[in-house]
Amino acid sequence: MQGVLAVLLATMFLLLGRTQAMSVLLAGVVVIAPSVGFARRVAAADVPAGEELDAARQLLGSGIAKLVLTFGLLVAVFAWFRPEPVAFFATMIALQAVYWFAPVLARR
């Protein structure tokens, strides 16, 4: 869902210019890449009975790694590409909002 939203936003921001559209795509990478890694770790977790606490610790560590990777990508994007801030941060907020609305949409 995040990828689809990023492409839709990039298409919309393309009407304002290439810089804005590229900023949207960079924000998509910053948000989606760490999420994909985190989702793979969660999906690969097979927790036997009695080891739930260890699985929770690993999940917490994966969440922290996701945050660190997101921050690192954010710094790298602003250091190397200098995106347009409004398009970039508006996209980041919209892509993060997908986490809130996905459960509501999944019920339908």
Buried (B, 14 or more C-beta within 10 A) or exposed (E): EBBEBBEEBBEEBBEBEEBBBBBBBBBBEBBBBBBEBBEEBEEEEEEEEEEEEEBEEBBEEBBEBBEEBBEEBBEEBBEEEEBBEEBBEBBBEBBEEBEEEEEEEEEE
